[in-house]
Amino acid sequence: MDIIVREYKTEDLNKMIAIWNEVVESGTAFPQINLLDESKGKEFFESQTCCAVAENTDNGKICGLYILHPNNVGRCGHICNASYAVAFESRGCGVGESLVNDCLSRAKVNGFKILQFNAVVKTNAAARKLYEKLGFIQLGVIPGGFLMKDGRYEDICPYYYKL
């Protein structure tokens, strides 16, 4: 699979919404509970500082995306936050790493100094392994910080990366 990461286009929105909702529905990674419809999805993705997609150049299909936005305001406005979503069918093919690396570059271009993840679910081993491979530093553990879809509370691990 040959992947390029590029800024999203309007014609990508339906696939982006489908991938985003796939992760939300799984109930194991994103804090959101409500799914995006076409209207809310368009508004959501347009409101980000940056939003990009991973495209499989072999078949032209969108297989992942990320959103990048400030994590805070004012004196902490130099810290950004991001979320990544990879289509279930494309996991394990390097899509996530391509998305994170592109995001790090675009975060710098947008003037951010630190990328911070507030709530990486402790059991999300693939994401944690990738972030640590790329040099993210875990800040600790917040016990019971994430409500899993099955009703259990799972620990979350904040991470940061100095850009």
DATASUL-V134368 format. One record per backbone hydrogen bond with DSSP energy under -0.5 kcal/mol. CO is the residue of the C=O (numbers start at 1). NH is the residue of the N-H. Records with the same first field share a line. If there is no record, write none. Layout:
CO->NH, NH
//
This chain:
1->3
2->57, 58
4->55
6->53
9->12
10->13
12->16
13->17
14->18
15->19
16->20
17->21
18->22
19->23
20->24
21->25
22->26
23->27, 28
24->27
27->149
37->41
38->42
39->43
40->44
41->45
42->46
43->47
45->48
50->68
51->8
52->66
53->6, 55
54->63, 64
55->4, 57
56->59, 60, 61
61->56
63->87
64->54
65->85
66->52
67->83
68->49, 50
69->81
73->76
74->77
76->79
78->80, 113, 114
79->71, 72
80->116
81->69
83->67
85->65
87->90
88->91
90->93
94->98
95->99
96->100
97->101
98->102
99->103
100->104
101->105
102->106
103->107
104->108
105->109
106->110
107->112
108->111
113->163
114->80, 116
115->161
116->118
117->159
119->121
120->157
121->124
123->125
124->128
125->129
126->130
127->131
128->132
129->133
130->134
131->136
132->135
137->160
141->143
142->145, 156
146->148, 154
148->151
152->148, 154
154->146
155->122
156->142
157->120
158->139, 140
159->117
160->137
161->115, 163
//
